[in-house]
Amino acid sequence: MNKNRQKATSVLIIIAMVMISLSCSTTSTSDLAGESIIPKPVSITAAQGFFELKANAAIYIQGESEELRKIGNYLADKLRPSTGFALEVITDDKVPGPGNIYLSLSGTETKPGDESYELSITKKMVHLSAKSPAGLFRGVQTIRQLLPANIELSTKQEGEWKIAAGTISDYPDYGYRGAMLDVARHFFIVDDVKRYIDLIAYYKMNALHLHLSDDQGWRIEIKSWPNLAIKGGSSEVGGGAGGYYTQEQYADIVKYANDQYITIVPEIDMPGHTNAILASYPELNCNGKATELYGGIEVGFSTLCTDKEITYKFVDDVIRELATLTTGPYIHIGGDESHVTKKEDYIPFIKRVQDIVLAHGKLVMGWDEISLSDLNPNTVAQYWSSAGNANLAVSKGAKILMSPAAKTYIDMKYDSTTVLGQKWAGYIEVDTSYIWDPATLVPGIGKDNILGVEAPLWTETITNMDELEYMVFPRLPGIAEIGWSPVSIRNWDDYRIRLGKHADRFTVMQINYYASRQVPWSENR
Ligand code: TNX
């Protein structure tokens, strides 16, 4: 080769290298600010380069705390199967050397359950720090979402595990971000509930409200009233066998949720939506006769007998047992659609039930109708349909949990072609469920009045996990974002693109989702 040809060849090689590096710079690992994180973090600053997780990496946790070790183990469990790396979890007070992930607590927790976190990614290290373990757990979800989607697979993958460099500073807009699952209309077994917990945790939600009783079924063992579960648990919509959680199983669900910094809010709906109770104990009916079990989907036809003293003994026993199983602050007393309870009976009933809940050391949540009664301080009214009720609750000093049916009822059909679901609150396409602001939706109710947001899934038409996931995804990530990300950084055009990129994650996590045409999905379906 003569000198000139040598020169030409090296120029070509240099051009090729530049082109390769340019094309690499368009991959997702090059720009932290361009990553598709849901909920969108409050602030992201991108830097040059990336961190690469390699086989010799370990997860260091600061100090000897059992709780932090658990979070380290959780992260390791998520990353080990697909990377095939050992990812030892090491407790050490020293900042680790290069190549590792480091979880540490910093500063002082200003309020209990502070969920803020800071994530710093450099070529040398991924450092997640937070004021509380809950904040670390939320930050871990960000780390998962920053790695390639294949990180969620359960078998070893070939591939590079890179995270773009930069810093993220993040915290939630609302303290309560929840989902509700109706296990009364159709029963869902413990493993299903655990999967649902895993899925909502991925989007940084922190509450799961379980609708444990309704006309069609009673789902929690109560030792002092055993027939509730035995008889009342034996039915569901459509005539299926139903089911219930033993107290041990229920405690297991609560613990499983708590380990992911999710609070379980149990609901016993009363005085309406009570046919399963009335079928199990004749003495709770005004006429003393048990009703038939019910497998239909009508609402508003049943009521506890509010004049009988035994009704309050029943409520007291149930709430006492439930309170001992409840680690979170709230017990939900329902109170919705009591169409056959006279108003003059409903009002004192709700007042008395609130007092019972408080006497057992818990705070009250109830659907927005409870605002017709006196409300104890700290009672939360869950707005679902009546702006008047929600305003009344606020005027009585209550906070509001926002679950507007026309936006957050994820049992509503997406459009006229959706087979599952109902449509009484309207069709809810992905944009409809995303484009709203809790603080301005209901005139008279502002941010200071709002505890948070919750997406209820009623299950009259939903019978299994595949169907559940189809209704939940992709609307739930959007509602999680509404609860977490400030309205100033939320925007549908940006969100739909980020959501589209989550298709790969849905696929590897085997989530059955509705591929709305409003969203540019990242994979061909
Ligand atoms: C209304 S929302 C109900 C539920 C139904 C739901 C169906 C609320 C407090 N009550 O009993 O399951 O509609 O979408």
Residues whose N, C-alpha, C, O or C-beta is under 5 A from the ligand:
A	BS01	TNX	V299 D336 W367 W384 D411 Q422 W458
